[in-house]
Amino acid sequence: MTLGAFFKDGSAIEGMPMRIAVTLILFSIILGLSAKAFYNFTYDNKEKKLMGEINLIEKRAAAMYIQGGARDFNNPDDFSGSMGNIRVNIPDDVVFVVFGGMPAPENKPLETRDMRTDNVYYYVMDNGRVQAGSSIARYSSNSSDLNSPFVLYPGKYELTLELVKNKNGTYVKIE
């Protein structure tokens, strides 16, 4: 075969559309998997950042709880007790974080706290993921009878943690 006949022969071009289609499909699959992996990587980093903020609260509360010296919540003249401030930043991809309660079936924070689960904290992500943990400390919000869990929504907070006690036990009150 001569060089001129080689360039005039069109038999190789017949399979070209199929090769282009297969190449485009494979490229699309690879690009889609890469985008999904990047999304998961950034989402995991945001969740790790949230876990760092939750661990900061949990460790401070556990240290207060172990140390003891709670203020009597029902006695306004009692000024003793452990107290501390902490700054946290809850990321935007979090629906809410609850200290002192278990997740409800409809993914809403409970209004009242159950005494058997007041040492549980959990968070709900915007993709529906729910993750729970437990602590040595028992948590409560600043309600009049220490009977409601503490709920955080996305944003920056300066929280006050105080060790208080009432007839039901000792709690880390968060406000």
Secondary structure as UniProt FT lines:
FT   HELIX           3..8
FT   HELIX           11..15
FT   HELIX           16..67
FT   STRAND          71..72
FT   TURN            73..74
FT   TURN            76..77
FT   STRAND          83..90
FT   TURN            92..93
FT   STRAND          94..99
FT   TURN            105..106
FT   TURN            115..116
FT   TURN            118..119
FT   STRAND          120..125
FT   TURN            126..127
FT   STRAND          130..134
FT   STRAND          139..140
FT   TURN            144..145
FT   STRAND          150..152
FT   STRAND          155..166
FT   TURN            167..168
FT   STRAND          169..174
//
